[in-house]
């Protein structure tokens, strides 16, 4: 099942060869993949992160701006817990 969901996320991207898909924690009723741009590094800014949300029927969509902010807050809270 997980490979099928990853295939949906890959197909959803316009140029999947430019991205690495990283599975994140589920969000609400969605499976979440972070599409990491392979060319990005610590010295560049390519805008907001790209999150792909896939529902239980296999329909994919990009996260809305408010969802992206919430998913990014999760990253920050995870980092803060790691520092303890």
Helices and strands as residue ranges (DSSP letters): H 2-12, G 16-18, E 19-23, E 31-37, E 50-54, E 60-62, H 65-83
